[in-house]
Amino acid sequence: MLVALMYLYFPAGNTFDIQAFHNIPKIALTTQILLFIAFFLSFAVKVPMWPVHTGCRMPTWKHRPVVPWYWRRSP
């Protein structure tokens, strides 16, 4: 994604403004396809990470938090 965004950054006038992206002159079809593949692959890698973090079970949250010894109350 970084490579695709940097490719769009320079023709847009050194800005990430969406309006400037729309004003970029015609980009070749081959370049458009490569940009699409770059964005598609970057999101295809990132999106599957979402279900990984939802797999935490409640019993794992019931453990006492680990705190430094000076925060604990004396018995």
DRENPA-3360 file (N, C-alpha, C; in nm, 2 decimals, always signed):
BEGIN
1 = MLVALMYL = +0.08/-0.12/+0.00/+0.00/+0.00/+0.00/+0.09/+0.12/+0.00 ~ +0.20/+0.12/+0.07/+0.29/+0.23/+0.08/+0.34/+0.27/-0.06 ~ +0.38/+0.16/-0.14/+0.43/+0.19/-0.27/+0.32/+0.25/-0.36 ~ +0.20/+0.20/-0.35/+0.09/+0.25/-0.43/+0.06/+0.39/-0.39 ~ +0.06/+0.42/-0.26/+0.03/+0.56/-0.22/+0.14/+0.66/-0.26 ~ +0.26/+0.61/-0.25/+0.37/+0.70/-0.30/+0.37/+0.72/-0.45 ~ +0.33/+0.62/-0.52/+0.31/+0.64/-0.67/+0.21/+0.75/-0.70 ~ +0.10/+0.75/-0.62/+0.00/+0.85/-0.64/+0.03/+0.99/-0.58;
9 = YFPAGNTF = +0.12/+0.99/-0.48/+0.16/+1.11/-0.41/+0.22/+1.22/-0.50 ~ +0.32/+1.17/-0.58/+0.40/+1.27/-0.67/+0.32/+1.33/-0.78 ~ +0.24/+1.25/-0.86/+0.16/+1.31/-0.96/+0.05/+1.40/-0.91 ~ +0.01/+1.38/-0.78/-0.10/+1.46/-0.72/-0.05/+1.60/-0.67 ~ +0.08/+1.63/-0.69/+0.13/+1.75/-0.64/+0.19/+1.74/-0.50 ~ +0.24/+1.63/-0.47/+0.31/+1.61/-0.34/+0.21/+1.63/-0.22 ~ +0.09/+1.57/-0.24/-0.01/+1.57/-0.13/-0.09/+1.44/-0.14 ~ -0.15/+1.41/-0.02/-0.24/+1.30/-0.01/-0.39/+1.34/-0.02;
17 = DIQAFHNI = -0.42/+1.46/-0.06/-0.55/+1.51/-0.07/-0.63/+1.43/-0.18 ~ -0.75/+1.38/-0.14/-0.83/+1.30/-0.23/-0.87/+1.38/-0.35 ~ -0.90/+1.51/-0.33/-0.93/+1.59/-0.45/-0.82/+1.60/-0.55 ~ -0.70/+1.60/-0.50/-0.58/+1.61/-0.59/-0.57/+1.47/-0.66 ~ -0.60/+1.36/-0.59/-0.60/+1.23/-0.66/-0.69/+1.23/-0.78 ~ -0.81/+1.29/-0.76/-0.91/+1.29/-0.87/-0.86/+1.38/-0.99 ~ -0.77/+1.47/-0.96/-0.72/+1.56/-1.07/-0.60/+1.51/-1.14 ~ -0.55/+1.39/-1.10/-0.43/+1.33/-1.17/-0.47/+1.31/-1.31;
25 = PKIALTTQ = -0.38/+1.34/-1.41/-0.41/+1.31/-1.55/-0.42/+1.16/-1.57 ~ -0.47/+1.12/-1.69/-0.50/+0.98/-1.72/-0.38/+0.89/-1.68 ~ -0.40/+0.79/-1.61/-0.30/+0.69/-1.57/-0.32/+0.57/-1.66 ~ -0.22/+0.51/-1.71/-0.22/+0.40/-1.80/-0.30/+0.28/-1.74 ~ -0.37/+0.20/-1.82/-0.45/+0.09/-1.77/-0.36/-0.01/-1.69 ~ -0.24/-0.04/-1.74/-0.15/-0.13/-1.68/-0.12/-0.08/-1.54 ~ -0.09/+0.05/-1.53/-0.06/+0.11/-1.40/-0.18/+0.10/-1.30 ~ -0.30/+0.13/-1.36/-0.42/+0.12/-1.27/-0.43/-0.02/-1.22;
33 = ILLFIAFF = -0.41/-0.12/-1.30/-0.43/-0.26/-1.26/-0.32/-0.29/-1.15 ~ -0.20/-0.24/-1.17/-0.10/-0.27/-1.06/-0.13/-0.20/-0.93 ~ -0.18/-0.08/-0.94/-0.22/+0.00/-0.82/-0.34/-0.08/-0.75 ~ -0.43/-0.13/-0.83/-0.54/-0.20/-0.77/-0.49/-0.33/-0.70 ~ -0.40/-0.40/-0.77/-0.35/-0.52/-0.71/-0.27/-0.49/-0.58 ~ -0.20/-0.38/-0.58/-0.13/-0.34/-0.46/-0.22/-0.31/-0.34 ~ -0.33/-0.23/-0.37/-0.42/-0.20/-0.26/-0.50/-0.33/-0.22 ~ -0.54/-0.41/-0.32/-0.61/-0.53/-0.29/-0.53/-0.63/-0.20;
41 = LSFAVKVP = -0.40/-0.65/-0.23/-0.32/-0.74/-0.15/-0.29/-0.68/-0.01 ~ -0.28/-0.55/+0.00/-0.25/-0.49/+0.13/-0.38/-0.51/+0.22 ~ -0.50/-0.49/+0.17/-0.62/-0.50/+0.25/-0.65/-0.65/+0.27 ~ -0.61/-0.74/+0.17/-0.63/-0.88/+0.19/-0.55/-0.94/+0.30 ~ -0.44/-0.88/+0.33/-0.35/-0.92/+0.44/-0.41/-0.87/+0.57 ~ -0.45/-0.75/+0.57/-0.50/-0.68/+0.69/-0.63/-0.73/+0.74 ~ -0.73/-0.75/+0.66/-0.86/-0.78/+0.70/-0.88/-0.91/+0.78 ~ -0.81/-1.02/+0.74/-0.82/-1.14/+0.82/-0.77/-1.13/+0.96;
49 = MWPVHTGC = -0.69/-1.03/+0.99/-0.65/-1.01/+1.13/-0.76/-0.98/+1.23 ~ -0.87/-0.93/+1.18/-0.98/-0.89/+1.27/-1.04/-1.01/+1.34 ~ -1.07/-1.12/+1.28/-1.13/-1.23/+1.36/-1.03/-1.29/+1.46 ~ -0.90/-1.28/+1.44/-0.80/-1.33/+1.53/-0.81/-1.27/+1.67 ~ -0.84/-1.14/+1.67/-0.85/-1.08/+1.80/-0.98/-1.09/+1.87 ~ -1.08/-1.14/+1.80/-1.21/-1.16/+1.86/-1.22/-1.30/+1.92 ~ -1.12/-1.38/+1.91/-1.12/-1.52/+1.97/-1.09/-1.53/+2.11 ~ -1.07/-1.42/+2.18/-1.04/-1.42/+2.33/-1.17/-1.47/+2.40;
57 = RMPTWKHR = -1.15/-1.56/+2.49/-1.26/-1.61/+2.57/-1.27/-1.53/+2.70 ~ -1.39/-1.53/+2.76/-1.41/-1.46/+2.89/-1.32/-1.51/+3.00 ~ -1.30/-1.65/+3.02/-1.22/-1.69/+3.13/-1.08/-1.64/+3.13 ~ -1.03/-1.60/+3.02/-0.89/-1.55/+3.02/-0.89/-1.41/+3.08 ~ -1.01/-1.34/+3.08/-1.01/-1.21/+3.14/-1.03/-1.21/+3.29 ~ -1.07/-1.32/+3.35/-1.10/-1.33/+3.49/-0.98/-1.34/+3.58 ~ -0.86/-1.35/+3.52/-0.74/-1.35/+3.60/-0.71/-1.22/+3.66 ~ -0.65/-1.22/+3.78/-0.62/-1.10/+3.85/-0.51/-1.02/+3.77;
65 = PVVPWYWR = -0.52/-0.89/+3.75/-0.42/-0.82/+3.68/-0.29/-0.82/+3.75 ~ -0.18/-0.82/+3.68/-0.05/-0.82/+3.74/-0.02/-0.68/+3.77 ~ +0.01/-0.65/+3.89/+0.05/-0.51/+3.94/+0.18/-0.52/+4.01 ~ +0.25/-0.41/+4.02/+0.37/-0.40/+4.10/+0.34/-0.43/+4.25 ~ +0.44/-0.48/+4.32/+0.42/-0.51/+4.46/+0.38/-0.39/+4.55 ~ +0.42/-0.27/+4.51/+0.39/-0.15/+4.59/+0.24/-0.10/+4.57 ~ +0.17/-0.16/+4.47/+0.03/-0.12/+4.46/-0.06/-0.21/+4.54 ~ -0.01/-0.32/+4.58/-0.10/-0.42/+4.66/-0.12/-0.37/+4.80;
73 = RSP = -0.24/-0.40/+4.85/-0.26/-0.37/+4.99/-0.19/-0.47/+5.08 ~ -0.14/-0.42/+5.19/-0.08/-0.52/+5.28/-0.19/-0.59/+5.35 ~ -0.16/-0.72/+5.38/-0.27/-0.81/+5.44/-0.30/-0.78/+5.59;
% end
